[in-house]
């Protein structure tokens, strides 16, 4: 069991541009609600089954297991609710911390979110200049909600 403490921020794309091609992620949800999710994800040549449950606004208990890519493809096709969430993930170091910047596609095109994992909920961080607004507790930006209520439908 692992605890994930994560903060999310909107990205100003006038101040941030990808430094590389990133890695394509395709993920779907077998089940998802505000308190727990069961997710399947393919990222690059690896695939994972992940179970998360909400502990607090930014902390989740997480169980993640690598699975065969062919199994993940079958789960995404047959078991996951549509639409699937598609994004390119870019990993960058800023002020000694790893940031993951997700550029969403398809139904969530136009959304760019930066995430950072923390050691504790109280950890102080220095924000890169491209960070616009903290959306860590805004559930609309949770990936499991982006498959139910895609960003393109918000406008």
Z-matrix of the N, CA and C atoms (Angstrom, degrees):
N
C 1 1.455
C 2 1.525 1 108.37
N 3 1.302 2 114.75 1 143.40
C 4 1.457 3 122.27 2 -176.88
C 5 1.524 4 108.07 3 -136.75
N 6 1.314 5 117.11 4 140.67
C 7 1.458 6 120.71 5 171.70
C 8 1.515 7 108.83 6 -98.00
N 9 1.306 8 115.53 7 132.49
C 10 1.457 9 122.03 8 177.66
C 11 1.528 10 107.65 9 -109.92
N 12 1.329 11 115.48 10 119.60
C 13 1.461 12 121.35 11 176.30
C 14 1.520 13 105.48 12 -113.00
N 15 1.320 14 115.88 13 113.94
C 16 1.465 15 120.06 14 -168.98
C 17 1.525 16 110.61 15 -137.05
N 18 1.318 17 114.58 16 138.40
C 19 1.466 18 120.08 17 171.87
C 20 1.519 19 108.49 18 -116.78
N 21 1.343 20 115.25 19 146.93
C 22 1.463 21 122.64 20 -177.67
C 23 1.523 22 109.07 21 -123.82
N 24 1.326 23 114.55 22 143.74
C 25 1.458 24 121.01 23 -179.06
C 26 1.523 25 109.61 24 -138.70
N 27 1.325 26 116.10 25 144.47
C 28 1.461 27 119.71 26 170.69
C 29 1.521 28 108.56 27 -72.86
N 30 1.339 29 114.98 28 150.14
C 31 1.461 30 121.92 29 -176.90
C 32 1.524 31 110.02 30 -112.44
N 33 1.317 32 116.33 31 134.41
C 34 1.458 33 122.75 32 172.00
C 35 1.529 34 106.53 33 -85.32
N 36 1.310 35 116.99 34 108.53
C 37 1.467 36 120.94 35 -175.75
C 38 1.529 37 112.55 36 -75.08
N 39 1.321 38 118.01 37 -6.77
C 40 1.468 39 120.13 38 170.22
C 41 1.527 40 110.34 39 -76.12
N 42 1.338 41 116.51 40 -22.71
C 43 1.462 42 121.55 41 -178.94
C 44 1.524 43 113.00 42 -105.63
N 45 1.336 44 117.36 43 -9.69
C 46 1.466 45 120.82 44 179.76
C 47 1.519 46 109.35 45 -133.69
N 48 1.312 47 114.77 46 132.26
C 49 1.460 48 121.99 47 172.96
C 50 1.523 49 107.50 48 -132.67
N 51 1.334 50 117.90 49 146.34
C 52 1.468 51 119.89 50 179.94
C 53 1.520 52 112.04 51 -58.28
N 54 1.327 53 115.78 52 139.05
C 55 1.469 54 121.69 53 176.46
C 56 1.533 55 111.38 54 -92.68
N 57 1.350 56 115.52 55 -11.75
C 58 1.456 57 121.49 56 179.46
C 59 1.522 58 108.27 57 -149.79
N 60 1.333 59 116.26 58 -178.11
C 61 1.474 60 118.68 59 -178.47
C 62 1.519 61 112.37 60 -78.53
N 63 1.331 62 117.95 61 -10.83
C 64 1.453 63 120.40 62 -179.60
C 65 1.516 64 111.88 63 70.32
N 66 1.297 65 115.64 64 -173.86
C 67 1.459 66 121.56 65 179.77
C 68 1.522 67 108.59 66 -125.47
N 69 1.339 68 116.09 67 131.15
C 70 1.462 69 120.70 68 180.00
C 71 1.526 70 109.97 69 -73.05
N 72 1.325 71 115.23 70 130.56
C 73 1.458 72 122.53 71 174.13
C 74 1.523 73 107.77 72 -117.56
N 75 1.326 74 115.99 73 134.84
C 76 1.454 75 122.45 74 171.97
C 77 1.511 76 105.71 75 -126.07
N 78 1.334 77 115.72 76 124.41
C 79 1.452 78 117.95 77 -177.90
C 80 1.509 79 110.92 78 -139.05
N 81 1.319 80 113.68 79 152.10
C 82 1.454 81 120.81 80 179.18
C 83 1.508 82 109.52 81 -141.79
N 84 1.316 83 114.38 82 168.09
C 85 1.459 84 121.32 83 -174.96
C 86 1.518 85 110.35 84 -122.32
N 87 1.325 86 114.68 85 121.83
C 88 1.463 87 120.69 86 175.38
C 89 1.517 88 107.99 87 -72.50
N 90 1.332 89 115.83 88 -42.05
C 91 1.461 90 121.80 89 173.76
C 92 1.518 91 107.52 90 -150.26
N 93 1.323 92 115.52 91 147.25
C 94 1.465 93 118.97 92 -178.42
C 95 1.519 94 109.81 93 -158.58
N 96 1.313 95 114.83 94 133.00
C 97 1.458 96 121.40 95 169.00
C 98 1.519 97 107.83 96 -146.73
N 99 1.315 98 117.56 97 -175.57
C 100 1.468 99 120.84 98 -174.05
C 101 1.526 100 112.95 99 -64.03
N 102 1.323 101 118.31 100 -21.32
C 103 1.469 102 120.39 101 -175.90
C 104 1.520 103 114.80 102 -104.27
N 105 1.353 104 117.74 103 -25.06
C 106 1.467 105 118.53 104 -178.52
C 107 1.524 106 111.04 105 -156.34
N 108 1.348 107 113.86 106 150.76
C 109 1.459 108 120.21 107 178.45
C 110 1.528 109 109.69 108 -138.40
N 111 1.327 110 115.01 109 152.23
C 112 1.461 111 122.71 110 168.09
C 113 1.523 112 105.28 111 -122.05
N 114 1.340 113 115.00 112 115.03
C 115 1.457 114 121.55 113 -171.54
C 116 1.526 115 110.73 114 -119.50
N 117 1.340 116 114.97 115 146.73
C 118 1.462 117 123.34 116 171.11
C 119 1.519 118 106.25 117 -116.74
N 120 1.344 119 115.92 118 133.09
C 121 1.469 120 119.27 119 -178.70
C 122 1.518 121 110.23 120 -138.98
N 123 1.338 122 114.05 121 136.78
C 124 1.460 123 120.63 122 168.33
C 125 1.523 124 106.48 123 -113.87
N 126 1.325 125 114.67 124 126.23
C 127 1.461 126 121.24 125 177.35
C 128 1.510 127 108.47 126 -132.85
N 129 1.325 128 116.69 127 110.46
C 130 1.453 129 119.64 128 -176.22
C 131 1.519 130 109.91 129 66.86
N 132 1.348 131 116.18 130 -124.70
C 133 1.472 132 120.97 131 -178.05
C 134 1.518 133 112.45 132 -101.06
N 135 1.341 134 117.06 133 10.37
C 136 1.463 135 121.43 134 -177.99
C 137 1.519 136 110.31 135 -119.12
N 138 1.328 137 115.01 136 155.15
C 139 1.460 138 120.84 137 178.10
C 140 1.524 139 109.10 138 -136.65
N 141 1.338 140 114.96 139 150.23
C 142 1.458 141 120.58 140 -176.03
C 143 1.519 142 111.30 141 -141.36
N 144 1.313 143 114.53 142 147.74
C 145 1.459 144 123.32 143 168.26
C 146 1.516 145 105.50 144 -108.30
N 147 1.319 146 117.06 145 128.81
C 148 1.463 147 121.02 146 -174.43
C 149 1.524 148 109.80 147 -131.93
N 150 1.318 149 115.45 148 136.93
C 151 1.457 150 122.64 149 174.80
C 152 1.523 151 106.74 150 -120.84
N 153 1.335 152 116.55 151 125.57
C 154 1.465 153 121.48 152 -178.88
C 155 1.519 154 109.15 153 -128.57
N 156 1.344 155 115.32 154 144.66
C 157 1.455 156 119.47 155 171.47
C 158 1.517 157 109.09 156 -134.33
N 159 1.310 158 115.62 157 142.93
C 160 1.451 159 122.73 158 -176.21
C 161 1.524 160 110.57 159 -74.29
N 162 1.339 161 115.97 160 129.48
C 163 1.460 162 122.24 161 175.08
C 164 1.526 163 108.83 162 -104.43
N 165 1.349 164 116.59 163 -46.46
C 166 1.463 165 123.00 164 175.64
C 167 1.517 166 107.28 165 -146.35
N 168 1.316 167 117.25 166 -171.20
C 169 1.466 168 119.84 167 -176.93
C 170 1.518 169 114.04 168 -57.38
N 171 1.345 170 118.22 169 -34.19
C 172 1.467 171 119.79 170 -177.18
C 173 1.529 172 112.96 171 -124.19
N 174 1.324 173 117.86 172 4.97
C 175 1.466 174 121.14 173 -179.58
C 176 1.522 175 110.06 174 -116.65
N 177 1.328 176 114.31 175 134.99
C 178 1.462 177 121.03 176 177.78
C 179 1.524 178 109.46 177 -133.67
N 180 1.313 179 115.67 178 146.50
C 181 1.449 180 120.37 179 167.98
C 182 1.517 181 106.32 180 -83.28
N 183 1.345 182 116.27 181 135.60
C 184 1.458 183 119.45 182 -173.13
C 185 1.523 184 110.53 183 -134.84
N 186 1.324 185 115.22 184 132.31
C 187 1.465 186 123.44 185 170.40
C 188 1.519 187 105.22 186 -119.45
N 189 1.341 188 117.18 187 121.60
C 190 1.463 189 120.10 188 -178.41
C 191 1.520 190 109.06 189 -132.71
N 192 1.335 191 115.17 190 131.91
C 193 1.461 192 121.05 191 -175.69
C 194 1.521 193 109.89 192 -132.67
N 195 1.326 194 115.75 193 132.24
C 196 1.455 195 119.39 194 174.97
C 197 1.525 196 108.56 195 -69.83
N 198 1.334 197 115.47 196 138.16
C 199 1.461 198 121.69 197 177.74
C 200 1.531 199 108.02 198 -132.03
N 201 1.334 200 117.68 199 162.03
C 202 1.469 201 119.66 200 177.09
C 203 1.538 202 111.18 201 -61.44
N 204 1.321 203 116.01 202 140.64
C 205 1.459 204 120.83 203 -178.98
C 206 1.529 205 111.15 204 -58.72
N 207 1.335 206 117.78 205 -38.90
C 208 1.474 207 119.74 206 178.97
C 209 1.519 208 111.32 207 -62.74
N 210 1.331 209 117.80 208 -36.74
C 211 1.469 210 120.80 209 175.78
C 212 1.523 211 110.13 210 -65.45
N 213 1.328 212 116.54 211 -43.35
C 214 1.467 213 120.60 212 179.03
C 215 1.524 214 110.93 213 -61.37
N 216 1.321 215 116.94 214 -42.77
C 217 1.469 216 120.18 215 178.64
C 218 1.526 217 110.56 216 -60.79
N 219 1.332 218 117.19 217 -42.64
C 220 1.463 219 120.83 218 178.95
C 221 1.525 220 110.94 219 -65.16
N 222 1.328 221 117.06 220 -41.84
C 223 1.473 222 120.75 221 178.33
C 224 1.530 223 110.94 222 -64.22
N 225 1.333 224 117.09 223 -43.14
C 226 1.461 225 120.42 224 178.91
C 227 1.527 226 111.10 225 -61.47
N 228 1.317 227 116.11 226 -39.86
C 229 1.466 228 120.70 227 -177.94
C 230 1.531 229 112.37 228 -73.88
N 231 1.327 230 117.07 229 -44.24
C 232 1.463 231 120.05 230 -168.78
C 233 1.523 232 115.72 231 -102.55
N 234 1.326 233 117.83 232 -24.67
C 235 1.462 234 119.75 233 -172.17
C 236 1.526 235 114.09 234 -113.74
N 237 1.321 236 117.81 235 -21.57
C 238 1.461 237 120.68 236 -173.44
C 239 1.521 238 111.45 237 -90.96
N 240 1.321 239 114.04 238 141.68
C 241 1.452 240 121.00 239 177.01
C 242 1.526 241 108.72 240 -69.86
N 243 1.318 242 116.25 241 144.99
C 244 1.454 243 122.27 242 -178.53
C 245 1.527 244 109.12 243 -101.58
N 246 1.316 245 119.73 244 153.67
C 247 1.451 246 126.10 245 1.88
C 248 1.528 247 111.76 246 -78.72
N 249 1.320 248 115.02 247 155.68
C 250 1.455 249 120.57 248 173.29
C 251 1.524 250 108.63 249 -75.67
N 252 1.309 251 116.46 250 154.59
C 253 1.462 252 121.35 251 177.32
C 254 1.528 253 107.66 252 -92.19
N 255 1.339 254 115.48 253 126.02
C 256 1.468 255 120.93 254 -178.92
C 257 1.526 256 108.38 255 -123.65
N 258 1.342 257 114.56 256 135.02
C 259 1.458 258 119.09 257 -178.47
C 260 1.519 259 109.75 258 -159.95
N 261 1.319 260 115.31 259 157.92
C 262 1.461 261 121.54 260 169.58
C 263 1.518 262 106.83 261 -102.83
N 264 1.323 263 116.23 262 130.05
C 265 1.465 264 121.61 263 179.32
C 266 1.513 265 109.26 264 -104.56
N 267 1.317 266 114.46 265 129.64
C 268 1.458 267 123.05 266 177.06
C 269 1.520 268 107.61 267 -114.86
N 270 1.336 269 116.96 268 133.11
C 271 1.463 270 121.37 269 -179.80
C 272 1.524 271 108.73 270 -111.46
N 273 1.340 272 114.77 271 127.82
C 274 1.458 273 120.24 272 -177.32
C 275 1.528 274 109.97 273 -140.98
N 276 1.324 275 115.59 274 144.93
C 277 1.455 276 121.06 275 173.71
C 278 1.522 277 109.48 276 -92.48
N 279 1.328 278 115.56 277 131.49
C 280 1.457 279 122.42 278 174.68
C 281 1.519 280 107.53 279 -138.76
N 282 1.320 281 116.42 280 123.66
C 283 1.458 282 122.62 281 179.25
C 284 1.528 283 111.55 282 53.72
N 285 1.341 284 115.69 283 38.78
C 286 1.459 285 121.29 284 176.25
C 287 1.518 286 115.87 285 78.21
N 288 1.332 287 117.52 286 6.86
C 289 1.466 288 121.41 287 179.79
C 290 1.531 289 109.69 288 -120.54
N 291 1.338 290 115.52 289 144.20
C 292 1.456 291 121.14 290 177.96
C 293 1.525 292 110.06 291 -81.62
N 294 1.306 293 115.92 292 123.55
C 295 1.461 294 122.83 293 175.20
C 296 1.524 295 108.19 294 -109.26
N 297 1.327 296 116.55 295 139.45
C 298 1.456 297 122.60 296 174.41
C 299 1.523 298 106.95 297 -112.06
N 300 1.324 299 115.63 298 118.32
C 301 1.458 300 120.82 299 -178.74
C 302 1.524 301 107.57 300 -107.75
N 303 1.331 302 115.15 301 118.16
C 304 1.458 303 121.87 302 -177.83
C 305 1.521 304 110.60 303 -102.66
N 306 1.341 305 114.79 304 123.21
C 307 1.462 306 122.32 305 175.75
C 308 1.527 307 106.01 306 -105.13
N 309 1.318 308 115.70 307 109.25
C 310 1.461 309 121.00 308 -173.66
C 311 1.523 310 111.58 309 -82.04
N 312 1.339 311 115.22 310 154.63
C 313 1.463 312 122.98 311 -178.21
C 314 1.528 313 110.44 312 -127.12
N 315 1.324 314 114.19 313 179.78
C 316 1.469 315 123.37 314 175.08
C 317 1.525 316 109.88 315 56.01
N 318 1.326 317 118.54 316 -124.61
C 319 1.470 318 122.42 317 -175.45
C 320 1.527 319 113.05 318 -65.60
N 321 1.321 320 116.79 319 -15.20
C 322 1.465 321 121.19 320 179.74
C 323 1.525 322 112.30 321 -111.30
N 324 1.333 323 116.35 322 18.20
C 325 1.460 324 121.18 323 -179.82
C 326 1.526 325 110.08 324 -57.47
N 327 1.333 326 115.50 325 138.45
C 328 1.454 327 121.24 326 -179.41
C 329 1.513 328 113.32 327 101.13
N 330 1.311 329 117.34 328 -15.46
C 331 1.464 330 121.53 329 179.96
C 332 1.525 331 109.97 330 -93.33
N 333 1.336 332 116.33 331 129.50
C 334 1.460 333 122.48 332 176.09
C 335 1.526 334 106.66 333 -132.21
N 336 1.337 335 115.73 334 121.76
C 337 1.463 336 122.21 335 -175.29
C 338 1.525 337 109.14 336 -127.68
N 339 1.336 338 115.87 337 136.10
C 340 1.465 339 121.75 338 174.87
C 341 1.524 340 108.51 339 -105.19
N 342 1.330 341 115.94 340 135.07
C 343 1.461 342 121.61 341 179.71
C 344 1.522 343 109.47 342 -122.77
N 345 1.327 344 114.67 343 148.16
C 346 1.452 345 120.70 344 175.38
C 347 1.523 346 107.81 345 -139.27
N 348 1.342 347 115.90 346 133.82
C 349 1.461 348 120.59 347 175.19
C 350 1.515 349 108.88 348 -91.98
N 351 1.323 350 115.46 349 138.62
C 352 1.455 351 122.26 350 -175.55
C 353 1.519 352 111.37 351 -115.26
N 354 1.328 353 115.38 352 161.94
C 355 1.469 354 121.91 353 175.63
C 356 1.526 355 111.00 354 -80.82
N 357 1.348 356 116.76 355 -30.89
C 358 1.460 357 121.42 356 178.30
C 359 1.524 358 108.44 357 -150.62
N 360 1.314 359 116.80 358 161.79
C 361 1.465 360 120.34 359 179.65
C 362 1.523 361 111.55 360 -65.35
N 363 1.325 362 117.65 361 -24.19
C 364 1.463 363 121.99 362 -177.28
C 365 1.532 364 112.67 363 -91.39
N 366 1.320 365 117.82 364 -2.90
C 367 1.464 366 120.56 365 -176.43
C 368 1.526 367 111.46 366 -57.61
N 369 1.325 368 115.42 367 130.54
C 370 1.465 369 121.79 368 176.00
C 371 1.524 370 108.81 369 -80.39
N 372 1.329 371 116.43 370 137.73
C 373 1.461 372 120.16 371 176.76
C 374 1.521 373 109.40 372 -131.02
N 375 1.313 374 114.98 373 152.65
C 376 1.462 375 121.45 374 173.18
C 377 1.523 376 106.35 375 -98.71
N 378 1.316 377 115.91 376 124.28
C 379 1.459 378 120.23 377 -176.56
C 380 1.520 379 110.98 378 -84.61
N 381 1.343 380 116.49 379 135.02
C 382 1.468 381 119.45 380 172.49
C 383 1.530 382 109.61 381 -64.56
N 384 1.330 383 116.49 382 157.70
C 385 1.474 384 120.72 383 -176.35
C 386 1.519 385 113.49 384 -62.45
N 387 1.340 386 117.88 385 -23.22
C 388 1.464 387 120.29 386 -176.68
C 389 1.526 388 113.72 387 -80.56
N 390 1.332 389 117.41 388 -8.79
C 391 1.461 390 121.45 389 179.89
C 392 1.525 391 109.45 390 -74.45
N 393 1.337 392 116.48 391 130.43
C 394 1.455 393 121.46 392 -176.52
C 395 1.522 394 112.15 393 -102.57
N 396 1.331 395 116.81 394 -54.41
C 397 1.465 396 120.26 395 -171.44
C 398 1.520 397 109.71 396 -150.00
N 399 1.318 398 116.05 397 139.57
C 400 1.461 399 122.51 398 176.74
C 401 1.528 400 108.82 399 -76.00
N 402 1.339 401 116.38 400 121.16
C 403 1.468 402 121.52 401 178.61
C 404 1.530 403 110.23 402 -121.23
N 405 1.327 404 115.85 403 23.79
C 406 1.469 405 121.36 404 -175.15
C 407 1.521 406 113.24 405 -56.63
N 408 1.319 407 117.47 406 -34.73
C 409 1.465 408 120.25 407 -176.35
C 410 1.521 409 112.57 408 -105.44
N 411 1.325 410 117.47 409 3.09
C 412 1.463 411 121.51 410 177.70
C 413 1.527 412 107.96 411 -87.36
N 414 1.316 413 116.35 412 103.55
C 415 1.465 414 120.92 413 -172.26
C 416 1.516 415 114.10 414 -63.09
N 417 1.328 416 118.68 415 -16.18
C 418 1.472 417 119.75 416 176.79
C 419 1.519 418 110.77 417 -59.95
N 420 1.341 419 117.00 418 -29.25
C 421 1.462 420 121.95 419 -175.84
C 422 1.519 421 113.22 420 -90.00
N 423 1.318 422 118.08 421 -2.31
C 424 1.464 423 120.08 422 175.45
C 425 1.525 424 107.05 423 -69.72
N 426 1.310 425 116.55 424 135.76
C 427 1.466 426 120.34 425 -177.42
C 428 1.521 427 112.55 426 -54.35
N 429 1.334 428 117.14 427 -38.20
C 430 1.463 429 118.19 428 -178.76
C 431 1.523 430 111.47 429 -65.89
N 432 1.324 431 118.35 430 -26.84
C 433 1.460 432 120.01 431 175.76
C 434 1.523 433 111.93 432 -81.12
N 435 1.333 434 116.70 433 -26.95
C 436 1.466 435 119.39 434 179.44
C 437 1.527 436 111.77 435 -67.00
N 438 1.325 437 117.91 436 -21.99
C 439 1.466 438 118.04 437 175.67
C 440 1.530 439 110.20 438 -81.06
N 441 1.336 440 118.06 439 -27.90
C 442 1.469 441 121.03 440 178.69
C 443 1.522 442 112.32 441 -85.39
N 444 1.325 443 115.92 442 -40.00
C 445 1.465 444 122.59 443 -177.64
C 446 1.527 445 108.68 444 -129.71
N 447 1.326 446 116.88 445 77.61
C 448 1.468 447 120.93 446 -175.54
C 449 1.530 448 112.90 447 -58.92
N 450 1.308 449 114.67 448 149.22
C 451 1.458 450 123.61 449 -178.43
C 452 1.522 451 112.19 450 -53.42
N 453 1.340 452 117.45 451 -38.46
C 454 1.468 453 121.44 452 -178.63
C 455 1.534 454 112.08 453 -61.56
N 456 1.332 455 117.45 454 -23.50
C 457 1.462 456 120.98 455 -179.56
C 458 1.527 457 112.45 456 -86.21
N 459 1.328 458 118.15 457 -8.98
C 460 1.459 459 120.74 458 -177.89
C 461 1.527 460 112.37 459 -73.36
N 462 1.318 461 116.12 460 -26.10
C 463 1.471 462 120.01 461 -170.62
C 464 1.501 463 113.29 462 -76.74
